[in-house]
Amino acid sequence: MEIAMPVCYQLYRKSNQQEGAVHLQTVDAEMCAHFNEPVHETQWYYDWHNSIGFRLAMGKTFEQIRTEFAQNAEEDRAAVEAGTTKPEFCYDYPKAIEICNWLEANFTTDSWYEVGKRA
């Protein structure tokens, strides 16, 4: 028997919270349209679900995520200047912050965790 504790989140439209949680694929498609990018069949735009979404599921606010990303961007910049990494190995935190801003402008979030046994 395995004990699982997944973290979860949902996004709700600020313009119509009564419609309930929005499918994350719908959020991704709208995000792609906003940023003029095609929807990928199997990947999230700019991996937002695994970076921003994971942090939302952990209970972080959009502001906390932006602050973390800004600090990470500064660390990357310093590492590039010091010659300990190359720019192409750095995550594009400014782009991730843009995505975070778009999400916050359009959605509210709810996060929780589940504890239970699964057979």
C-alpha distances in whole Angstrom, upper triangle without the diagonal:
4,7,10,13,16,19,22,25,28,32,34,38,40,43,41,38,38,37,34,31,33,31,30,32,35,35,35,38,40,39,40,43,44,44,46,43,42,38,36,34,31,32,32,36,36,32,32,29,27,30,31,28,26,28,28,25,25,28,30,34,36,38,36,35,38,39,36,38,41,40,38,41,44,42,42,46,46,44,47,50,49,48,45,43,45,45,43,40,40,38,40,40,43,42,38,40,42,39,38,41,41,38,39,42,41,37,36,32,29,26,23,19,16,13,10,7,6,5
4,6,10,12,16,18,22,25,29,32,35,37,40,38,35,36,35,31,29,30,28,27,29,32,32,32,35,37,36,37,40,41,41,43,40,39,36,34,32,29,29,29,32,32,29,29,25,24,26,27,25,22,24,25,21,21,24,27,30,32,35,32,31,35,35,33,34,37,37,35,38,40,38,38,42,43,41,43,46,45,45,41,40,41,41,40,37,36,34,37,36,39,38,34,36,38,35,34,38,38,34,35,39,37,34,32,29,26,23,20,16,13,11,9,6,6,7
4,7,10,13,16,20,23,26,29,33,35,38,36,33,34,33,29,27,28,27,26,28,31,31,31,34,36,35,36,39,40,40,42,39,39,35,34,32,29,29,28,32,32,28,27,24,22,25,26,23,20,22,22,19,18,21,24,27,30,32,29,29,32,33,30,32,35,34,33,36,38,36,37,41,41,40,42,45,44,44,41,39,41,41,39,36,35,33,36,34,37,36,33,34,37,34,32,35,36,32,33,36,35,32,30,26,23,20,17,13,10,7,6,5,6,9
4,6,10,12,16,19,23,26,29,31,34,33,30,30,30,26,23,25,23,22,25,27,27,27,30,32,31,33,36,36,36,38,36,35,32,30,29,26,25,25,28,28,24,24,20,19,21,22,19,16,18,19,15,15,18,21,24,26,29,26,25,29,30,27,29,32,32,30,33,35,34,34,38,39,37,39,42,42,42,38,37,38,38,36,33,33,30,32,31,34,33,29,31,33,30,28,32,32,28,29,33,31,28,26,23,20,16,13,10,8,6,6,6,7,10
4,7,10,13,17,20,23,27,29,32,30,27,28,28,24,21,23,22,21,23,26,25,25,29,30,29,31,34,34,34,36,34,34,31,29,28,25,25,24,26,26,23,22,18,17,19,19,17,14,15,16,12,12,14,17,21,23,25,23,22,26,27,24,26,29,29,28,31,33,32,32,36,36,35,38,40,40,40,37,35,37,36,35,32,31,28,30,29,31,31,27,28,30,27,25,29,29,26,26,30,29,25,23,19,17,13,10,6,5,5,7,9,10,14
4,6,10,13,17,20,24,26,29,27,24,26,25,21,18,20,18,17,20,22,21,22,25,26,25,27,30,30,30,33,31,30,27,26,25,22,21,20,23,23,19,18,15,14,16,16,13,11,13,13,9,10,13,15,18,20,23,21,20,23,25,22,23,27,27,26,28,31,30,30,34,35,34,36,39,39,39,36,34,35,34,33,30,28,26,27,26,29,27,24,25,27,24,22,26,26,22,23,27,25,22,20,17,14,11,9,6,6,7,9,11,12,15
4,7,11,14,17,21,22,26,25,22,23,23,19,16,17,17,15,18,20,19,20,23,24,23,25,28,28,28,30,29,29,26,25,24,22,20,19,21,21,18,16,13,12,14,13,10,8,10,9,5,6,9,12,15,17,19,17,16,20,21,19,21,24,24,23,26,28,28,28,31,33,32,34,37,37,37,34,32,33,32,31,29,27,24,25,23,26,25,21,22,24,21,19,22,23,19,20,23,22,19,17,13,11,7,6,4,7,9,12,15,15,19
4,7,11,14,17,19,22,21,18,20,19,15,12,14,13,12,15,17,16,17,20,21,20,23,25,25,26,28,27,26,23,23,23,20,19,17,19,20,17,15,11,12,13,12,9,8,10,8,5,8,9,12,14,16,19,18,16,20,22,20,21,24,25,24,26,29,29,29,32,34,33,35,38,38,38,36,34,34,33,31,29,27,24,25,23,25,24,20,21,23,19,18,20,20,17,17,21,19,16,14,10,8,6,5,6,8,11,14,17,17,20
4,7,10,14,16,19,18,15,17,16,13,9,11,11,10,14,15,13,15,18,18,17,20,22,22,23,26,24,25,22,22,22,20,18,16,18,18,16,13,10,12,13,11,7,8,9,7,5,8,9,11,12,13,16,16,15,18,20,19,20,23,24,23,25,28,28,29,31,33,33,34,37,38,38,36,34,34,32,31,29,27,23,24,22,23,22,18,19,20,17,15,17,17,13,14,17,15,12,10,7,5,4,6,9,11,15,17,20,20,24
4,7,10,13,15,14,11,13,12,9,6,7,8,8,12,12,11,13,16,16,16,19,20,20,21,24,23,23,20,21,21,20,18,16,17,19,17,14,11,14,15,12,9,11,12,9,8,12,11,13,13,14,17,18,16,19,21,21,21,24,26,25,27,30,30,30,33,35,35,36,39,40,40,38,36,36,33,32,31,28,25,24,23,24,22,19,19,20,16,15,17,16,12,13,15,13,9,8,6,5,7,9,12,14,18,20,23,23,26
4,7,9,12,11,9,12,11,8,5,6,8,8,11,10,8,11,14,13,13,16,18,17,19,21,21,21,19,20,21,20,18,15,16,18,16,13,11,14,15,12,10,12,13,10,10,14,13,13,13,12,16,17,16,17,20,21,20,23,25,25,26,29,30,30,32,34,35,35,38,40,40,38,35,35,32,32,30,28,24,23,22,22,20,17,17,17,14,12,14,12,9,10,12,9,6,6,5,7,9,12,15,18,21,24,26,26,30
4,6,9,8,5,8,8,6,5,6,9,10,13,11,10,13,15,13,14,18,18,17,20,22,22,23,21,22,23,23,21,18,19,20,20,16,15,18,18,15,13,16,16,13,14,17,15,16,14,14,17,19,18,20,23,23,23,25,28,28,29,31,33,33,34,37,38,38,41,42,43,41,39,38,35,34,34,31,27,26,24,24,22,20,19,19,16,15,15,13,10,10,11,8,5,5,6,8,11,15,18,20,24,26,29,29,32
4,5,5,5,9,8,8,8,7,11,12,14,11,10,13,14,12,13,16,16,15,18,20,21,22,20,22,23,24,22,19,19,21,21,17,17,20,20,17,15,19,19,15,17,20,18,18,16,15,18,20,19,20,23,24,24,26,29,29,29,32,34,33,35,38,38,39,41,43,43,42,39,39,36,35,34,32,28,26,24,24,22,20,19,18,15,14,14,12,10,10,9,6,5,6,9,12,15,18,21,24,27,30,33,32,36
4,6,6,9,10,11,11,11,14,15,17,15,13,16,17,14,15,19,18,16,19,22,23,24,23,25,27,27,25,22,21,23,23,19,19,22,22,18,17,20,20,16,18,21,18,18,15,14,17,20,19,19,22,24,24,25,28,29,29,31,33,34,35,37,39,39,41,43,44,43,40,39,36,36,35,32,29,27,25,24,22,20,19,18,16,15,13,12,10,9,8,6,5,6,10,12,16,19,23,25,29,32,35,35,38
4,6,9,10,11,12,12,15,17,18,15,14,17,17,14,16,19,18,16,20,22,23,24,23,26,27,28,27,23,22,24,25,21,21,25,24,21,20,23,23,20,22,24,22,22,19,18,20,23,23,23,26,27,27,28,31,32,32,34,36,36,37,40,41,41,43,46,46,45,43,42,38,38,38,35,31,29,27,26,24,23,22,20,18,17,16,14,13,12,10,7,8,10,13,16,19,23,26,28,32,34,37,37,40
4,5,6,8,10,10,14,16,18,15,14,18,18,15,17,20,20,19,22,24,25,26,24,26,27,28,27,24,24,26,26,22,22,25,25,22,20,24,24,20,21,24,22,23,20,19,22,25,24,25,28,29,29,30,33,34,34,37,38,38,40,42,43,44,46,48,48,47,45,44,41,40,40,37,33,31,29,29,27,25,24,22,20,19,19,16,14,14,13,10,9,10,13,15,18,21,25,27,30,32,35,35,38
4,5,6,8,9,13,15,17,15,14,18,19,17,18,22,21,20,23,26,26,27,25,27,27,27,26,23,23,26,25,22,20,24,24,20,19,21,21,18,18,21,19,20,18,18,21,23,23,24,26,28,28,30,32,32,33,36,37,38,39,42,42,43,45,47,48,46,44,43,40,39,39,36,32,31,29,28,27,24,24,23,20,19,18,17,14,14,13,11,9,8,10,12,15,18,21,23,27,29,32,32,35
4,5,9,11,14,17,19,16,16,20,21,19,21,24,24,23,26,28,29,29,26,29,29,29,28,26,26,28,28,25,23,26,27,24,21,24,24,20,21,24,22,23,21,22,24,26,26,27,30,31,31,33,36,36,37,39,41,41,43,45,46,47,49,51,51,50,47,46,44,43,42,39,36,34,32,32,30,28,27,26,24,22,22,20,18,17,17,14,12,12,13,14,17,19,23,24,27,29,32,32,35
4,7,8,11,14,16,13,14,18,18,16,19,22,21,21,24,26,26,26,23,26,25,26,26,23,24,26,26,23,21,25,26,23,20,23,24,20,20,24,22,24,22,22,25,27,26,27,30,31,31,33,36,36,36,39,41,40,42,45,45,46,48,50,50,49,46,45,42,41,40,38,34,33,32,31,29,27,27,25,23,22,22,20,17,18,17,14,12,13,14,14,17,20,23,24,27,29,31,31,34
4,6,9,12,15,13,13,17,18,17,18,21,22,22,24,26,26,26,23,25,24,24,24,21,23,25,24,21,19,22,23,20,18,20,21,17,17,20,19,21,20,20,23,25,24,26,28,29,29,31,34,33,34,37,38,38,40,43,43,44,46,48,48,46,44,43,41,39,39,36,32,31,30,30,28,25,25,25,22,20,21,19,16,16,17,14,11,11,11,11,14,16,19,20,23,25,28,28,30
4,6,9,12,10,10,14,15,15,16,19,20,20,22,24,24,23,20,22,21,21,21,18,19,22,20,17,15,18,19,17,14,17,18,14,14,18,17,18,18,18,21,22,21,23,26,26,26,29,31,30,31,34,35,35,37,40,40,40,43,45,45,43,40,40,37,36,35,33,29,28,27,27,25,22,23,22,19,18,19,17,14,15,16,13,10,10,9,9,12,14,16,18,21,23,26,25,28
4,6,8,7,7,10,11,11,13,15,16,16,19,21,20,20,17,18,18,18,18,15,16,19,18,15,14,17,18,16,13,16,18,15,15,19,18,19,18,18,21,23,21,22,26,26,25,28,30,29,30,33,34,34,36,38,39,39,42,43,43,42,39,38,35,34,33,31,27,26,25,25,23,20,21,20,17,16,18,15,12,14,15,11,9,10,10,12,14,16,19,20,24,25,28,27,30
4,5,5,7,9,10,11,12,14,16,17,19,20,19,18,15,16,15,15,15,13,15,17,16,14,12,15,17,16,13,16,18,15,15,19,19,20,20,19,23,24,21,23,27,26,25,28,30,29,30,33,34,33,35,38,38,38,41,43,42,40,37,37,34,32,32,30,26,25,25,25,22,20,22,21,17,17,19,16,14,16,17,14,12,13,12,13,15,17,19,20,23,24,26,25,28
4,5,5,6,9,10,10,12,14,15,16,18,16,16,12,13,13,13,12,9,11,14,12,10,8,12,14,12,10,13,15,13,13,17,17,18,18,17,21,21,19,20,24,23,22,25,27,26,26,30,30,29,32,35,34,34,37,39,38,37,34,33,30,29,28,26,22,22,21,22,19,17,18,18,14,14,17,14,11,14,16,13,11,13,12,13,14,16,18,19,23,24,26,25,28
4,5,5,6,9,10,10,12,14,15,16,14,13,9,10,10,10,10,8,10,13,12,11,10,13,15,15,12,15,18,16,16,20,21,21,21,20,23,24,21,23,26,25,24,27,29,27,27,31,32,30,33,36,35,35,38,40,39,37,34,33,30,28,28,26,23,22,22,23,20,18,20,19,15,16,18,16,13,17,18,15,14,16,15,17,18,20,21,22,26,27,28,27,29
4,5,5,6,8,10,11,12,14,15,14,13,10,12,12,13,13,11,12,15,15,13,12,16,17,16,14,17,19,17,18,22,22,22,21,20,23,24,22,23,26,26,24,27,30,29,29,32,33,32,34,37,37,36,39,41,41,39,36,35,32,30,30,28,25,23,23,23,20,18,20,18,15,16,17,14,12,16,16,13,12,15,15,17,18,21,23,24,28,29,31,30,32
4,6,5,6,9,10,10,12,14,13,13,11,13,14,14,13,10,10,13,13,10,10,14,15,13,11,15,16,14,16,19,19,19,18,16,19,21,18,19,23,23,21,24,26,25,25,29,30,29,30,34,34,33,36,38,38,37,33,32,29,28,27,26,22,20,20,20,17,15,16,15,11,12,14,11,9,12,13,10,9,12,12,15,16,19,21,23,27,29,31,30,33
4,5,5,6,9,10,10,12,10,10,7,9,11,11,9,7,6,10,10,9,9,12,13,12,11,15,17,15,16,20,20,20,19,17,20,21,18,19,23,22,20,23,25,24,24,27,28,27,29,32,32,31,34,36,35,34,31,29,27,25,25,23,19,18,18,18,15,14,16,14,11,12,14,11,10,14,15,12,12,15,15,17,18,21,23,25,28,30,31,30,33
4,5,5,6,9,10,10,9,8,6,9,10,12,11,9,8,12,13,12,12,16,17,16,15,18,20,19,20,23,24,23,22,20,23,25,22,22,26,25,23,26,29,27,26,30,31,30,31,34,34,33,36,39,38,37,33,31,29,27,27,25,22,20,21,21,17,16,18,16,13,15,16,13,12,16,16,13,14,17,18,20,22,24,26,28,31,33,34,33,35
4,5,5,6,9,10,10,10,9,12,14,16,14,12,10,13,14,13,14,17,18,16,15,19,20,19,20,23,23,23,21,18,22,23,21,21,24,25,23,25,28,27,26,29,31,30,31,34,34,34,36,39,38,37,34,32,29,27,28,26,23,20,20,20,16,16,17,14,11,14,14,10,10,14,13,10,12,15,16,19,21,24,27,29,32,34,36,35,37
4,5,5,6,8,8,10,9,12,14,15,13,10,8,10,12,10,11,15,15,13,13,17,18,17,19,22,22,20,19,16,19,21,18,17,21,21,19,21,24,23,22,26,27,26,27,30,31,30,32,35,34,34,30,29,25,24,24,22,19,17,17,16,12,12,13,11,8,11,11,8,8,12,12,10,12,15,16,19,20,24,26,28,32,33,36,35,37
4,5,5,6,5,6,6,9,12,13,11,9,7,9,12,11,13,16,16,15,16,19,20,20,21,24,25,23,22,19,22,24,20,20,24,23,21,23,26,24,23,27,28,26,27,31,31,30,32,35,34,33,30,28,25,23,24,22,19,17,17,17,13,13,15,12,10,13,14,11,12,15,15,14,15,19,19,22,23,27,28,30,34,35,37,36,38
4,6,5,6,7,8,12,14,16,15,13,10,13,15,14,16,19,20,18,19,22,23,22,24,27,27,26,24,21,24,26,23,22,26,26,23,25,28,27,26,29,31,29,30,33,34,32,35,37,37,36,33,31,27,26,27,25,22,19,20,19,15,16,17,14,12,15,15,12,13,16,15,14,16,19,21,24,26,29,31,33,36,38,40,39,41
4,6,8,10,11,14,17,19,17,14,11,13,16,14,16,19,19,17,18,21,22,21,23,26,26,24,22,19,21,23,20,19,23,24,21,22,26,25,23,27,29,27,28,31,32,31,33,36,35,35,32,30,26,25,26,24,21,18,18,16,13,14,14,11,10,13,12,9,11,14,12,11,14,18,19,23,25,28,30,33,36,38,41,40,42
4,6,9,11,13,17,18,15,13,9,11,14,13,16,18,17,16,18,21,21,21,24,26,26,24,22,19,21,23,20,18,22,22,19,20,24,23,21,24,26,24,25,28,29,27,30,32,32,32,28,26,23,21,23,21,18,15,16,14,10,12,13,10,9,12,12,10,12,15,14,14,16,20,21,24,26,29,31,33,37,39,41,40,42
4,7,9,12,16,18,16,14,11,12,16,15,18,21,20,20,21,24,25,24,27,29,29,27,26,23,25,27,23,22,26,26,23,24,27,26,24,27,29,27,27,31,31,29,32,35,34,34,30,28,24,23,24,23,20,17,19,17,13,15,17,13,13,16,16,13,15,19,17,17,19,23,24,27,29,32,34,36,39,41,43,42,44
4,7,9,12,14,12,11,8,10,13,14,16,18,18,18,19,22,23,23,25,28,28,27,26,23,25,26,23,22,26,25,22,24,27,25,23,27,28,26,26,30,30,28,31,34,32,32,28,26,23,21,22,21,18,16,18,17,13,15,17,14,13,16,17,14,16,19,19,18,20,23,24,27,28,31,32,34,37,39,41,39,41
4,6,9,12,11,11,9,11,14,15,16,19,19,20,20,23,25,24,26,29,29,28,28,25,27,29,25,25,28,28,25,27,29,27,26,30,31,28,29,33,32,31,34,36,35,34,30,28,25,23,24,23,20,19,21,20,16,17,20,17,15,19,20,17,18,21,21,20,21,24,25,27,28,31,32,34,37,38,40,38,40
4,6,9,8,8,7,11,12,13,14,16,18,18,17,20,22,22,23,26,27,26,26,23,27,27,24,24,28,27,24,27,29,27,26,30,31,28,30,33,33,32,35,37,35,35,31,29,26,23,24,23,20,19,21,21,17,17,20,18,15,18,19,17,17,20,21,19,19,22,22,25,25,28,29,31,34,35,36,34,36
4,6,5,7,7,10,11,13,13,15,17,18,17,20,22,22,23,26,27,27,27,25,28,28,24,25,28,27,24,27,29,27,26,30,30,28,29,33,32,31,34,36,34,33,29,27,25,22,22,22,19,19,21,21,18,17,21,19,16,19,21,19,19,22,23,21,22,24,24,26,26,28,29,30,33,34,34,32,34
4,6,8,10,13,13,15,14,16,19,20,18,20,23,23,23,26,28,28,28,27,30,30,26,27,31,29,27,30,32,29,29,33,33,30,32,36,34,33,37,38,37,35,32,30,28,25,25,25,22,22,24,25,21,20,23,22,19,22,24,22,21,24,25,23,23,25,24,26,26,28,28,29,32,32,33,30,32
4,7,10,12,11,13,12,13,16,18,16,18,21,21,21,24,26,26,27,25,28,28,25,26,29,27,25,28,30,27,27,31,31,28,31,34,32,32,35,36,35,33,30,28,26,23,23,23,20,21,22,24,20,19,22,22,19,21,24,22,20,24,25,23,23,25,23,25,24,25,25,26,29,29,30,27,29
4,6,8,7,10,9,10,13,14,14,15,18,19,19,21,23,23,24,22,25,25,21,22,25,23,21,24,26,23,23,27,27,25,27,30,29,28,32,33,32,30,26,25,23,20,20,19,17,17,18,20,17,15,19,18,15,18,20,19,18,21,23,21,21,23,21,23,22,24,24,26,28,29,30,28,30
4,6,5,6,6,8,10,11,11,13,15,16,16,19,21,20,20,18,22,22,18,19,22,21,18,21,24,21,21,25,25,23,26,29,28,27,31,32,31,29,26,25,23,20,20,19,15,15,16,17,14,12,16,15,12,14,17,15,14,17,19,18,17,19,18,20,19,22,22,24,27,28,30,28,30
4,5,6,8,10,11,11,12,14,16,16,18,20,22,20,20,18,20,21,17,18,21,20,17,20,22,20,19,23,24,22,24,27,26,26,29,31,30,28,25,23,21,18,19,17,14,13,14,15,11,10,13,12,9,12,15,13,13,16,17,16,17,19,19,21,21,24,25,27,30,31,33,32,34
4,5,8,9,9,10,12,14,15,16,18,19,21,19,19,17,19,19,15,15,19,17,14,17,19,17,16,20,20,18,20,23,23,22,25,27,26,25,21,20,17,15,15,13,10,9,11,12,8,8,11,11,9,11,14,13,13,16,18,18,18,20,19,22,21,24,25,27,30,32,33,32,35
4,6,6,6,8,9,10,13,14,15,17,19,17,18,16,19,18,15,16,18,17,14,17,19,17,17,20,21,19,21,24,23,23,26,28,27,25,22,21,19,17,16,14,11,11,12,14,11,9,13,13,10,12,15,15,14,17,19,18,18,19,18,20,19,21,22,24,26,28,30,29,31
4,5,5,5,6,9,10,11,12,14,16,14,15,13,16,15,12,13,16,15,12,16,18,16,16,20,20,19,21,24,24,24,27,29,28,26,23,23,20,19,18,16,12,12,11,13,10,7,10,11,8,8,12,11,10,13,15,15,14,16,14,17,16,19,20,22,25,27,29,28,31
4,6,6,4,6,9,9,10,12,14,14,15,13,17,16,13,15,18,16,15,18,20,18,19,23,23,22,24,27,26,27,30,31,31,29,26,25,23,22,20,18,15,15,14,16,14,11,13,14,11,11,14,14,11,14,17,16,14,15,13,14,14,16,17,19,22,24,26,25,28
4,6,6,5,8,10,10,12,14,14,15,15,17,16,13,15,17,15,14,17,19,16,18,21,21,20,23,25,24,25,28,29,28,26,23,23,21,20,18,16,13,14,14,16,14,11,14,16,13,13,16,16,14,16,19,19,17,18,15,16,15,16,16,19,21,23,25,24,27
4,6,6,7,9,10,11,13,12,13,12,14,13,9,11,14,11,10,14,15,13,14,17,17,17,19,22,21,22,25,26,26,24,21,21,19,18,16,14,11,12,10,13,12,8,11,13,11,10,14,15,13,15,18,18,17,17,15,16,15,17,17,20,23,25,27,27,29
4,6,5,6,9,10,11,9,10,8,11,11,7,9,12,11,10,13,15,14,15,18,19,18,21,23,23,24,27,28,28,26,24,24,21,21,19,17,13,13,11,13,12,8,9,11,9,7,11,12,9,11,14,15,13,13,12,13,13,15,17,20,22,25,27,27,30
4,5,5,6,9,10,10,11,10,13,13,10,13,15,14,13,17,18,17,19,22,22,22,24,27,26,27,30,31,31,29,27,27,25,24,22,20,16,16,15,16,15,11,13,14,11,10,13,13,10,12,15,14,12,12,10,11,10,12,14,16,20,22,24,24,27
4,5,5,6,9,9,11,12,15,13,10,14,15,13,13,17,18,16,18,21,21,21,24,26,25,27,30,30,30,28,26,26,24,24,21,19,16,17,15,18,17,13,15,17,14,12,16,16,14,15,18,18,16,15,12,12,10,11,12,15,17,20,22,22,25
4,5,5,7,6,8,9,11,9,7,11,12,10,11,15,15,14,17,19,19,20,22,24,24,26,28,29,30,27,25,26,24,24,22,19,16,17,14,16,16,12,13,16,13,11,14,16,13,13,17,17,15,14,11,12,10,12,13,16,18,21,24,24,28
4,5,5,5,7,8,11,10,8,12,13,13,13,17,18,17,19,22,22,23,25,27,27,29,31,32,33,31,29,29,27,27,25,22,19,19,16,18,17,14,14,16,13,10,13,14,11,11,15,15,12,10,7,8,7,9,11,15,18,21,24,24,28
4,5,7,10,11,14,13,12,15,17,15,16,20,20,20,22,25,24,25,28,29,29,31,33,34,35,32,30,31,29,28,26,24,21,21,19,21,20,16,17,19,16,14,17,17,14,14,18,17,14,12,9,8,5,7,8,11,14,17,20,21,24
4,6,9,12,14,11,11,15,15,14,15,19,19,18,21,23,23,24,27,28,28,30,32,33,33,31,29,30,29,28,26,23,21,22,19,21,21,17,18,20,18,15,18,19,16,16,20,20,17,15,11,10,7,8,8,12,14,17,20,21,25
4,7,10,12,10,10,14,14,14,16,18,19,19,22,24,24,25,27,29,29,31,33,34,35,33,31,32,30,30,28,25,22,23,20,21,21,18,17,20,18,14,17,18,15,14,18,18,15,12,9,8,6,7,9,13,16,19,22,24,27
4,7,8,6,7,10,11,10,12,15,15,16,18,20,21,22,24,26,26,28,30,31,32,30,28,29,27,28,26,23,20,20,17,18,19,15,14,17,15,12,14,16,14,12,16,17,14,12,10,10,9,11,13,17,19,23,26,27,31
4,5,5,6,9,10,11,12,14,15,17,18,20,21,23,24,26,27,29,30,32,33,31,29,30,28,28,27,23,20,20,16,17,18,14,13,15,14,10,11,14,11,9,13,14,12,10,9,10,10,13,16,19,22,26,29,30,34
4,5,5,6,9,10,10,12,14,15,16,18,20,21,22,24,26,27,28,30,31,30,28,28,25,26,25,21,18,17,14,14,14,11,9,11,10,7,8,10,8,7,10,12,11,10,9,12,12,16,18,22,25,28,31,32,35
4,5,5,6,9,10,10,12,14,15,17,18,20,21,23,24,26,27,29,30,29,27,28,25,26,25,21,19,17,14,14,15,13,10,12,12,9,9,12,11,9,12,15,14,13,13,15,15,18,21,25,27,31,34,35,38
4,5,5,6,9,10,11,12,14,15,17,18,20,21,23,24,26,27,29,27,26,26,24,25,24,20,18,17,14,14,16,13,11,14,14,10,12,15,14,12,15,17,16,15,14,15,15,17,19,23,25,29,32,33,36
4,5,5,6,9,10,10,12,14,15,16,18,20,21,22,24,26,27,25,23,24,22,22,21,17,14,14,10,12,13,9,8,11,11,8,10,13,12,11,14,16,15,14,13,15,14,17,19,22,25,28,31,31,35
4,5,5,6,9,10,10,12,14,15,16,18,20,21,22,24,25,24,23,23,20,21,20,16,14,13,9,9,11,8,6,9,10,7,8,12,12,11,13,16,16,15,15,18,18,20,22,26,29,32,35,35,38
4,5,5,6,9,10,11,12,14,15,17,18,20,21,23,24,23,22,23,20,22,21,17,15,14,10,11,14,11,9,12,14,11,12,15,15,14,17,19,19,18,18,20,19,22,23,27,29,33,35,36,40
4,5,5,6,9,10,11,12,14,15,16,18,20,21,22,21,20,21,19,20,18,15,13,13,9,11,13,11,10,14,14,12,14,17,16,16,19,21,20,19,18,20,19,21,22,25,27,31,33,34,37
4,5,5,6,9,10,10,12,14,15,16,18,20,21,19,18,18,16,17,15,12,10,9,6,8,10,8,7,11,11,10,12,15,15,15,18,20,19,20,19,21,20,22,23,27,29,32,34,35,38
4,5,5,6,9,10,10,12,14,15,17,18,20,19,18,18,16,18,17,13,11,10,7,7,11,10,8,11,13,12,13,16,17,16,19,21,21,21,21,23,23,25,27,30,32,36,38,39,42
4,5,5,6,9,10,11,12,14,15,16,18,17,16,18,16,18,16,13,12,12,9,11,14,13,11,15,16,15,16,20,20,19,22,24,24,24,23,25,24,26,27,30,32,35,38,38,41
4,5,5,6,9,10,10,12,14,15,16,15,13,15,13,15,13,9,9,10,7,10,13,11,11,15,16,15,17,20,20,20,23,25,24,24,23,25,24,26,26,29,31,34,36,37,39
4,5,5,6,9,10,10,12,14,15,14,13,13,11,13,12,8,8,8,6,7,10,10,10,13,15,15,16,19,20,20,22,24,25,25,25,27,26,28,29,32,34,37,39,39,42
4,5,5,6,9,10,11,12,14,14,13,14,12,15,14,11,11,11,9,10,14,14,13,16,18,17,19,22,23,22,24,27,27,28,27,29,28,30,31,35,36,39,41,42,45
4,5,5,6,9,10,10,12,11,11,12,12,14,13,10,11,12,11,13,16,15,15,19,20,19,21,24,24,25,27,29,29,29,28,30,28,30,31,34,35,38,40,40,43
4,5,5,6,9,10,10,9,8,9,8,11,9,6,8,10,9,12,14,14,15,18,19,19,21,23,24,25,27,29,29,30,29,31,29,31,31,34,36,39,40,40,43
4,5,5,6,9,10,10,9,9,8,11,11,9,11,11,11,12,15,15,16,18,20,20,21,24,25,26,28,30,30,31,31,33,32,34,35,38,39,42,44,44,47
4,5,5,6,9,9,9,11,11,14,13,11,14,14,14,15,18,19,19,21,23,23,24,27,28,28,30,33,33,34,33,35,33,35,36,39,40,43,45,45,48
4,5,5,6,5,6,8,9,12,11,9,12,14,14,16,19,19,20,22,24,24,26,28,29,30,32,34,34,35,33,35,34,35,35,38,39,42,43,44,46
4,5,5,6,5,6,6,10,9,9,12,13,14,16,18,19,20,22,24,24,26,28,29,30,32,34,34,35,35,37,35,37,37,40,42,44,46,45,48
4,5,8,8,9,9,13,13,12,15,16,17,17,20,21,22,24,26,26,28,30,31,32,34,36,37,37,37,39,38,40,40,43,44,47,49,49,51
4,6,8,10,11,15,14,14,17,18,19,20,23,24,24,26,28,29,30,32,34,34,36,38,39,39,38,40,39,40,40,43,44,47,48,48,51
4,6,7,10,12,12,13,16,18,19,21,23,24,25,27,28,29,31,33,34,35,37,39,39,40,39,41,39,41,41,43,44,47,48,48,50
4,7,10,12,11,11,15,17,18,20,22,23,24,26,28,28,30,32,33,34,36,38,38,38,37,39,37,38,38,40,41,44,45,44,46
4,7,9,7,8,12,14,15,18,19,20,22,24,25,25,28,29,30,31,34,35,35,36,35,37,35,36,36,39,40,42,43,43,45
4,5,6,7,11,13,15,17,18,19,21,22,24,25,27,28,29,31,33,34,35,36,35,37,35,37,37,40,41,43,44,44,46
4,5,5,9,9,12,13,14,16,18,19,20,22,23,25,26,28,29,31,32,33,32,35,33,36,36,39,40,43,44,43,46
4,6,8,9,12,14,14,16,18,19,20,22,24,25,26,28,29,31,31,33,32,34,33,35,35,38,39,41,42,42,44
4,7,9,12,15,15,15,18,20,20,21,24,25,25,27,29,31,31,32,31,32,31,33,33,35,36,39,39,39,41
4,6,8,11,12,12,14,16,17,18,20,22,23,24,26,28,28,29,28,30,28,30,31,33,35,37,39,38,40
4,6,9,9,9,11,13,13,15,17,18,19,21,23,24,24,25,24,26,25,27,28,30,32,35,36,36,38
4,6,5,6,9,10,11,13,15,16,17,19,20,22,22,24,23,26,25,28,29,32,34,37,38,38,40
4,5,5,6,9,10,10,12,14,15,16,18,20,20,21,21,23,23,26,27,30,32,35,37,37,40
4,5,5,6,9,10,11,13,14,15,17,19,20,21,21,24,24,27,29,32,35,38,40,40,43
4,5,5,6,9,10,11,12,14,15,17,18,20,20,23,23,27,28,31,34,37,39,38,41
4,5,5,6,9,10,10,12,14,16,16,17,17,20,20,23,24,27,30,33,35,35,38
4,5,5,6,9,10,10,12,14,15,16,17,20,20,23,25,28,31,34,36,36,40
4,5,5,6,9,10,11,13,14,16,17,20,21,25,27,30,33,36,38,38,41
4,5,5,6,9,10,11,12,14,15,18,19,22,24,27,30,33,35,35,38
4,5,5,6,9,10,10,12,12,15,16,19,22,25,28,31,34,34,37
4,5,5,6,9,10,12,13,17,18,22,24,28,31,34,37,37,40
4,5,5,6,8,11,13,17,18,22,25,28,31,34,37,36,40
4,5,5,6,8,9,13,15,19,21,24,28,30,33,33,36
4,5,5,7,9,12,14,18,21,25,28,31,34,34,38
4,6,8,11,15,18,21,25,28,31,34,37,37,41
4,7,10,14,17,20,24,26,30,33,35,35,39
4,7,10,13,17,20,23,26,29,32,32,35
4,7,10,14,17,20,24,27,30,30,34
4,7,10,14,17,20,23,26,27,30
4,7,11,13,17,20,23,24,28
4,7,10,14,17,20,21,25
4,7,10,13,17,18,22
4,7,10,13,15,19
4,6,10,12,15
4,7,10,13
4,7,10
4,7
4
